[in-house]
Amino acid sequence: MEFGRFEPWAEYHEDGDYYEFHCLNGFGATVARGQHDELFELNVLRRNRRYPNFWCIYDMPITNDGMNMEYDDVVKALEDISRLADDYDLLHKSFVDHDGNVVFVD
């Protein structure tokens, strides 16, 4: 599924829909919704320069917590994320990876 001009880098459809987007500026997003949900949840991603992975960043004002978003809201958030500068000053200079470890942004 495309969101506006954005095609997912990866997508999964088990017990709902999951899409992952990567932008050229080093940011990206995950967009998900449950099997019976109409609204989406969006989380911002940022590429870690030390590791070749994208990691979730929390407390991003650009998404307003990313909960219960309609399709048009997701497209607008993806547009905003794609325009972030690579040196965007994060609210927190660290984030928690998928294993619960704190990772510091270099």
DSSP file (Angstrom, degrees, kcal/mol; ACC not computed):
  #  RESIDUE AA STRUCTURE BP1 BP2  ACC     N-H-->O    O-->H-N    N-H-->O    O-->H-N    TCO  KAPPA ALPHA  PHI   PSI    X-CA   Y-CA   Z-CA
    1    1 A M              0   0    0      0, 0.0     2,-0.3     0, 0.0     0, 0.0   0.000 360.0 360.0 360.0 132.9    0.0    0.0    0.0
    2    2 A E        -     0   0    0      5,-0.1     2,-0.6     2,-0.0     5,-0.2  -0.707 360.0-150.0 -93.7 148.6    1.3    3.4   -0.9
    3    3 A F  B >   -A    6   0A   0      3,-2.4     3,-2.2    -2,-0.3     2,-0.3  -0.914  67.1 -58.4-116.5  99.9    0.8    6.5    1.3
    4    4 A G  T 3  S-     0   0    0     -2,-0.6    72,-0.0     1,-0.3    71,-0.0  -0.488 121.4 -16.7  61.6-126.0    0.7    9.4   -1.1
    5    5 A R  T 3  S+     0   0    0     -2,-0.3     2,-0.6    70,-0.1    -1,-0.3   0.421 116.7 104.1 -87.4   1.2    4.0    9.4   -2.9
    6    6 A F  B <   -A    3   0A   0     -3,-2.2    -3,-2.4    15,-0.0    73,-0.0  -0.751  50.8-167.1 -95.2 122.0    5.6    7.0   -0.4
    7    7 A E        -     0   0    0     -2,-0.6    -5,-0.1    -5,-0.2    -2,-0.0  -0.872  32.0-107.6-100.3 137.7    6.2    3.4   -1.2
    8    8 A P        -     0   0    0      0, 0.0    13,-0.2     0, 0.0     3,-0.1  -0.341  10.6-148.8 -67.1 143.9    7.1    1.1    1.7
    9    9 A W  S    S+     0   0    0     11,-3.1     2,-0.3     1,-0.3    12,-0.2   0.820  88.8   2.4 -73.9 -35.3   10.6   -0.3    2.0
   10   10 A A  E     -B   20   0B   0     10,-1.4    10,-2.7     2,-0.0     2,-0.3  -0.986  69.1-173.5-147.8 151.7    9.0   -3.3    3.7
   11   11 A E  E     -B   19   0B   0     -2,-0.3     2,-0.3     8,-0.2     8,-0.2  -0.992   3.1-170.9-150.1 146.6    5.5   -4.5    4.5
   12   12 A Y  E     -B   18   0B   0      6,-2.4     6,-2.3    -2,-0.3    -2,-0.0  -0.967   8.8-164.5-134.9 148.5    4.0   -7.4    6.4
   13   13 A H        +     0   0    0     -2,-0.3     2,-0.5     4,-0.2     4,-0.2  -0.406  40.5 127.8-135.1  58.9    0.4   -8.5    6.7
   14   14 A E  S    S-     0   0    0      1,-0.2    -2,-0.1     4,-0.0    21,-0.0  -0.973  91.0 -14.2-114.1 121.0    0.0  -10.9    9.6
   15   15 A D  S    S-     0   0    0     -2,-0.5    20,-0.9    19,-0.1     2,-0.3   0.837 139.6 -19.5  56.9  34.7   -2.7  -10.0   12.1
   16   16 A G  E    S- C   0  34B   0     18,-0.3     2,-0.4    19,-0.2    18,-0.2  -0.898  95.6 -54.1 134.3-162.9   -2.9   -6.5   10.5
   17   17 A D  E     - C   0  33B   0     16,-2.5    16,-2.1    -2,-0.3     2,-0.4  -0.949  40.2-179.0-121.1 136.7   -0.8   -4.3    8.3
   18   18 A Y  E     +BC  12  32B   0     -6,-2.3    -6,-2.4    -2,-0.4     2,-0.4  -0.996   4.4 179.6-136.0 127.6    2.8   -3.1    9.0
   19   19 A Y  E     -BC  11  31B   0     12,-2.9    12,-2.8    -2,-0.4     2,-0.4  -0.979  10.6-160.4-128.8 140.7    4.7   -0.8    6.7
   20   20 A E  E     -BC  10  30B   0    -10,-2.7   -11,-3.1    -2,-0.4   -10,-1.4  -0.987   8.6-167.5-123.6 130.9    8.2    0.6    7.1
   21   21 A F  E     - C   0  29B   0      8,-3.3     8,-2.0    -2,-0.4     2,-0.4  -0.936   4.7-165.7-119.1 138.2    9.5    3.7    5.2
   22   22 A H  E     - C   0  28B   0     -2,-0.4     2,-0.3     6,-0.2     6,-0.3  -0.988   8.9-159.4-122.0 132.2   13.0    4.9    4.8
   23   23 A C    >   -     0   0    0      4,-3.1     3,-1.4    -2,-0.4    60,-0.0  -0.740  28.9-116.8-107.9 159.1   13.8    8.4    3.6
   24   24 A L  T 3  S+     0   0    0     -2,-0.3    -1,-0.1     1,-0.3     4,-0.1   0.704 108.8  68.5 -66.4 -20.5   17.0    9.7    2.0
   25   25 A N  T 3  S-     0   0    0      2,-0.1    -1,-0.3    57,-0.1     3,-0.1   0.394 120.8 -99.9 -82.4   4.8   17.5   12.2    5.0
   26   26 A G  S <  S+     0   0    0     -3,-1.4    21,-3.4     1,-0.4     2,-0.2   0.460  92.8 101.7  92.1   1.1   18.2    9.3    7.4
   27   27 A F  E     + D   0  46B   0     19,-0.2    -4,-3.1    57,-0.1    -1,-0.4  -0.670  38.9 155.4-109.7 169.1   14.7    9.3    8.9
   28   28 A G  E     -CD  22  45B   0     17,-2.0    17,-2.7    -6,-0.3     2,-0.3  -0.901  23.8-129.3-167.6-165.4   11.8    7.0    8.3
   29   29 A A  E     -CD  21  44B   0     -8,-2.0    -8,-3.3    15,-0.3     2,-0.4  -0.992   6.8-136.2-159.3 154.3    8.7    5.7    9.9
   30   30 A T  E     -CD  20  43B   0     13,-2.4    13,-2.2    -2,-0.3     2,-0.4  -0.954  20.5-167.3-110.1 139.9    6.7    2.5   10.7
   31   31 A V  E     +CD  19  42B   0    -12,-2.8   -12,-2.9    -2,-0.4     2,-0.3  -0.997  16.2 164.9-128.0 126.6    3.0    2.6   10.1
   32   32 A A  E     +CD  18  41B   0      9,-2.4     9,-2.8    -2,-0.4     2,-0.3  -0.962  16.0 178.4-141.7 155.6    0.8   -0.2   11.5
   33   33 A R  E     -C   17   0B   0    -16,-2.1   -16,-2.5    -2,-0.3     7,-0.1  -0.969  32.4-107.2-153.5 149.4   -2.8   -1.0   12.2
   34   34 A G  E >   -C   16   0B   0     -2,-0.3     3,-1.3     5,-0.3   -18,-0.3  -0.180  38.9 -98.9 -71.9 168.0   -4.5   -4.0   13.6
   35   35 A Q  T 3  S+     0   0    0    -20,-0.9   -19,-0.2     1,-0.3    -1,-0.1   0.812 123.9  30.2 -58.7 -34.0   -6.5   -6.5   11.6
   36   36 A H  T 3  S+     0   0    0    -21,-0.2    -1,-0.3     0, 0.0     2,-0.3   0.224  99.6 107.1-112.0  13.1   -9.8   -4.9   12.6
   37   37 A D    <   -     0   0    0     -3,-1.3    -4,-0.0     1,-0.1     3,-0.0  -0.652  47.0-167.1 -94.4 149.1   -8.6   -1.3   13.1
   38   38 A E  S    S+     0   0    0     -2,-0.3     2,-0.2     2,-0.1    -1,-0.1   0.698  71.1  69.4 -99.1 -27.9   -9.4    1.5   10.7
   39   39 A L  S    S-     0   0    0     31,-0.1    -5,-0.3     1,-0.0     2,-0.2  -0.581  74.6-131.5 -96.9 156.9   -6.8    4.0   12.1
   40   40 A F  B     -F   69   0C   0     29,-3.3    29,-3.0    -2,-0.2     2,-0.4  -0.649   1.8-143.5-105.3 158.4   -3.0    3.8   11.9
   41   41 A E  E     -D   32   0B   0     -9,-2.8    -9,-2.4    -2,-0.2     2,-0.4  -0.985  19.9-162.9-117.6 133.7   -0.2    4.1   14.4
   42   42 A L  E     -D   31   0B   0     24,-2.6     2,-0.4    -2,-0.4   -11,-0.2  -0.962   8.8-174.4-122.6 134.2    3.0    5.8   13.3
   43   43 A N  E     -D   30   0B   0    -13,-2.2   -13,-2.4    -2,-0.4     2,-0.3  -0.982  25.1-124.1-124.0 139.6    6.5    5.8   14.8
   44   44 A V  E     -DE  29  57B   0     13,-0.7    13,-2.8    -2,-0.4     2,-0.3  -0.597  24.7-159.8 -82.3 141.4    9.4    7.8   13.6
   45   45 A L  E     -DE  28  56B   0    -17,-2.7   -17,-2.0    -2,-0.3     2,-0.4  -0.868   6.2-166.7-116.6 153.1   12.7    6.0   12.7
   46   46 A R  E     -DE  27  55B   0      9,-2.1     9,-2.2    -2,-0.3     2,-0.3  -0.994  25.0-119.5-139.3 136.7   16.2    7.3   12.5
   47   47 A R  E     - E   0  54B   0    -21,-3.4     2,-0.5    -2,-0.4     7,-0.2  -0.552  24.8-135.6 -73.2 133.7   19.2    5.6   10.9
   48   48 A N        -     0   0    0      5,-2.3     3,-0.4     3,-0.3     5,-0.4  -0.806   5.3-147.2 -90.4 126.8   22.0    5.0   13.3
   49   49 A R  S    S+     0   0    0     -2,-0.5    -1,-0.1     1,-0.2    56,-0.1   0.767  96.4  50.4 -67.5 -25.3   25.3    5.9   11.8
   50   50 A R  S    S+     0   0    0      1,-0.1    -1,-0.2     3,-0.1    55,-0.0   0.750 116.5  38.5 -84.2 -24.5   27.2    3.2   13.7
   51   51 A Y  S    S-     0   0    0     -3,-0.4     2,-1.0     2,-0.2    -3,-0.3  -0.951  82.7-123.7-126.7 145.7   24.9    0.4   12.8
   52   52 A P  S    S+     0   0    0      0, 0.0     2,-0.3     0, 0.0    -3,-0.1  -0.064  79.7  96.6 -81.7  39.6   23.2   -0.1    9.4
   53   53 A N  S    S-     0   0    0     -2,-1.0    -5,-2.3    -5,-0.4     2,-0.4  -0.845  70.5-124.9-125.1 160.2   19.7   -0.2   11.0
   54   54 A F  E     -E   47   0B   0     -2,-0.3     2,-0.3    -7,-0.2    -7,-0.2  -0.857  29.5-162.3 -99.2 142.0   16.8    2.2   11.6
   55   55 A W  E     -E   46   0B   0     -9,-2.2    -9,-2.1    -2,-0.4     2,-0.1  -0.936  23.6-102.6-127.1 147.3   15.7    2.6   15.2
   56   56 A C  E     -E   45   0B   0     -2,-0.3     2,-0.5   -11,-0.2   -11,-0.2  -0.432  30.0-157.1 -67.3 139.1   12.4    4.0   16.7
   57   57 A I  E     -E   44   0B   0    -13,-2.8   -13,-0.7    -2,-0.1     3,-0.3  -0.979   9.4-156.4-117.4 131.1   12.6    7.4   18.2
   58   58 A Y        +     0   0    0     -2,-0.5    34,-0.2     1,-0.2    33,-0.2  -0.621  65.4  36.6-104.4 166.0   10.0    8.4   20.7
   59   59 A D        +     0   0    0      1,-0.2    32,-0.3    -2,-0.2    -1,-0.2   0.892  69.2 161.7  61.9  44.5    8.7   11.8   21.8
   60   60 A M    >>> -     0   0    0     -3,-0.3     3,-1.2     1,-0.1     5,-0.7  -0.856  32.3-155.1 -93.9 119.3    8.8   13.4   18.4
   61   61 A P  T 345S+     0   0    0      0, 0.0     3,-0.3     0, 0.0    -1,-0.1   0.739  86.9  73.3 -65.6 -20.3    6.7   16.5   18.2
   62   62 A I  T 345S+     0   0    0      1,-0.2    18,-0.1     2,-0.1    19,-0.1   0.778 104.9  35.0 -65.6 -26.7    6.2   16.0   14.5
   63   63 A T  T X45S-     0   0    0     -3,-1.2     3,-2.0    17,-0.1    -1,-0.2   0.538  95.2-133.2-106.3  -8.7    3.9   13.1   14.9
   64   64 A N  G ><5S-     0   0    0     -4,-0.7     3,-0.5    -3,-0.3    -2,-0.1   0.934  80.3 -47.5  52.6  48.2    2.0   14.1   18.1
   65   65 A D  G 3 <S-     0   0    0     -5,-0.7    -1,-0.3     1,-0.2   -23,-0.1   0.312  79.5-115.5  72.9  -5.2    2.6   10.5   19.4
   66   66 A G  G <   +     0   0    0     -3,-2.0   -24,-2.6     1,-0.2     3,-0.3   0.623  66.5 142.3  62.0  16.6    1.4    9.0   16.2
   67   67 A M    <   +     0   0    0     -3,-0.5   -26,-0.2   -26,-0.2    -1,-0.2  -0.705  61.8   1.9 -96.2 143.4   -1.6    7.3   17.6
   68   68 A N  S    S+     0   0    0     -2,-0.3     2,-0.4     1,-0.2    -1,-0.2   0.931  82.2 169.2  53.8  59.0   -5.0    6.9   15.9
   69   69 A M  B     -F   40   0C   0    -29,-3.0   -29,-3.3    -3,-0.3    -1,-0.2  -0.827  28.1-136.5-104.9 139.3   -4.1    8.6   12.6
   70   70 A E     >  -     0   0    0     -2,-0.4     4,-2.0   -31,-0.2     3,-0.4  -0.409  37.5 -94.7 -82.6 168.9   -6.2    8.5    9.5
   71   71 A Y  H  > S+     0   0    0      1,-0.2     4,-2.2     2,-0.2     5,-0.2   0.899 125.4  49.5 -51.9 -49.3   -4.7    7.9    6.0
   72   72 A D  H  > S+     0   0    0      1,-0.2     4,-2.2     2,-0.2    -1,-0.2   0.846 108.7  53.6 -63.5 -34.4   -4.3   11.6    5.2
   73   73 A D  H  > S+     0   0    0     -3,-0.4     4,-2.3     2,-0.2    -1,-0.2   0.886 108.2  50.3 -65.7 -38.5   -2.6   12.3    8.6
   74   74 A V  H  X S+     0   0    0     -4,-2.0     4,-2.6     2,-0.2    -2,-0.2   0.919 109.6  50.3 -65.3 -44.0   -0.1    9.5    7.9
   75   75 A V  H  X S+     0   0    0     -4,-2.2     4,-2.2     1,-0.2    -2,-0.2   0.922 111.6  48.2 -60.8 -44.6    0.7   11.0    4.5
   76   76 A K  H  X S+     0   0    0     -4,-2.2     4,-2.4     1,-0.2    -1,-0.2   0.917 111.8  49.6 -62.8 -43.0    1.3   14.5    6.0
   77   77 A A  H  X S+     0   0    0     -4,-2.3     4,-2.7     1,-0.2    -2,-0.2   0.901 110.1  50.7 -63.7 -40.8    3.5   13.0    8.8
   78   78 A L  H  X S+     0   0    0     -4,-2.6     4,-2.3     2,-0.2    -1,-0.2   0.892 109.6  51.0 -63.9 -38.9    5.6   11.1    6.2
   79   79 A E  H  X S+     0   0    0     -4,-2.2     4,-0.8     2,-0.2    -2,-0.2   0.937 112.2  46.7 -60.8 -46.6    6.0   14.4    4.2
   80   80 A D  H >< S+     0   0    0     -4,-2.4     3,-0.7     1,-0.2     4,-0.4   0.902 112.4  49.8 -62.8 -42.0    7.1   16.2    7.3
   81   81 A I  H >< S+     0   0    0     -4,-2.7     3,-1.2     1,-0.2    -1,-0.2   0.890 106.5  55.4 -64.4 -39.9    9.5   13.3    8.2
   82   82 A S  H 3< S+     0   0    0     -4,-2.3    -1,-0.2     1,-0.2    -2,-0.2   0.702 107.3  51.7 -68.0 -17.8   11.0   13.3    4.7
   83   83 A R  T << S+     0   0    0     -4,-0.8    -1,-0.2    -3,-0.7    -2,-0.2   0.481  80.7 117.5 -96.7  -4.7   11.8   17.0    5.1
   84   84 A L    <   -     0   0    0     -3,-1.2     2,-0.2    -4,-0.4   -57,-0.1  -0.356  69.8-116.6 -62.9 141.9   13.6   16.8    8.4
   85   85 A A    >   -     0   0    0      1,-0.1     3,-2.0   -59,-0.1    -1,-0.1  -0.509  20.8-119.0 -74.8 149.4   17.3   17.9    8.3
   86   86 A D  T 3  S+     0   0    0      1,-0.3    -1,-0.1    -2,-0.2    -2,-0.1   0.775 116.0  51.3 -60.8 -26.2   19.8   15.1    9.0
   87   87 A D  T 3  S+     0   0    0      2,-0.1    -1,-0.3     3,-0.0    -2,-0.1   0.077  78.8 155.6 -99.6  24.2   21.0   17.2   12.0
   88   88 A Y    <   -     0   0    0     -3,-2.0     2,-0.9     1,-0.1    -4,-0.0  -0.264  50.3-117.4 -52.0 129.8   17.5   17.7   13.4
   89   89 A D        -     0   0    0      2,-0.0    -1,-0.1     1,-0.0    -2,-0.1  -0.626  31.7-147.7 -78.1 105.6   17.8   18.3   17.1
   90   90 A L        -     0   0    0     -2,-0.9     3,-0.1     1,-0.1   -30,-0.1  -0.348  17.5-126.0 -70.0 151.0   16.0   15.5   18.8
   91   91 A L  S    S+     0   0    0    -32,-0.3     2,-0.4     1,-0.2    -1,-0.1   0.881 103.4  29.1 -63.0 -36.6   14.3   16.0   22.1
   92   92 A H  S    S-     0   0    0    -34,-0.2    -1,-0.2     2,-0.1    -2,-0.1  -0.985  72.2-146.7-125.4 136.3   16.3   13.2   23.5
   93   93 A K  S    S+     0   0    0     -2,-0.4    12,-2.7    -3,-0.1     2,-0.3   0.254  83.9  47.0 -86.5  13.8   19.7   12.3   22.2
   94   94 A S  E     -G  104   0D   0     10,-0.3     2,-0.3    12,-0.0    10,-0.2  -0.950  62.5-171.8-144.7 165.2   19.1    8.6   22.9
   95   95 A F  E     -G  103   0D   0      8,-2.3     8,-3.7    -2,-0.3     2,-0.5  -0.952  29.6-102.8-151.9 169.6   16.4    6.1   22.3
   96   96 A V  E     -G  102   0D   0     -2,-0.3     6,-0.2     6,-0.2   -40,-0.2  -0.855  33.1-144.1-102.4 127.7   15.5    2.5   23.2
   97   97 A D    >   -     0   0    0      4,-3.0     3,-1.8    -2,-0.5   -42,-0.1  -0.160  37.8 -87.0 -81.3-177.3   16.1   -0.2   20.6
   98   98 A H  T 3  S+     0   0    0      1,-0.3    -1,-0.1     2,-0.1    -2,-0.0   0.676 127.8  54.1 -67.3 -17.7   13.9   -3.3   20.1
   99   99 A D  T 3  S-     0   0    0      2,-0.1    -1,-0.3     0, 0.0     3,-0.1   0.364 121.7-103.5 -95.5   3.8   15.8   -5.2   22.7
  100  100 A G  S <  S+     0   0    0     -3,-1.8     2,-0.3     1,-0.3    -2,-0.1   0.571  76.0 139.0  86.9   9.3   15.2   -2.6   25.4
  101  101 A N        -     0   0    0      1,-0.0    -4,-3.0    -5,-0.0     2,-0.5  -0.662  56.2-120.1 -88.4 142.9   18.8   -1.2   25.2
  102  102 A V  E     -G   96   0D   0     -2,-0.3     2,-0.5    -6,-0.2    -6,-0.2  -0.703  30.2-166.2 -80.1 127.7   19.5    2.6   25.3
  103  103 A V  E     -G   95   0D   0     -8,-3.7    -8,-2.3    -2,-0.5     2,-0.4  -0.972  10.6-141.5-118.2 128.2   21.2    3.7   22.1
  104  104 A F  E     -G   94   0D   0     -2,-0.5     2,-0.4   -10,-0.2   -10,-0.3  -0.734  15.9-126.7 -91.6 135.5   22.8    7.1   21.9
  105  105 A V              0   0    0    -12,-2.7   -57,-0.1    -2,-0.4    -1,-0.0  -0.667 360.0 360.0 -80.0 127.6   22.6    9.1   18.7
  106  106 A D              0   0    0     -2,-0.4    -1,-0.1   -12,-0.0   -58,-0.0   0.473 360.0 360.0 -86.2 360.0   26.0   10.1   17.5
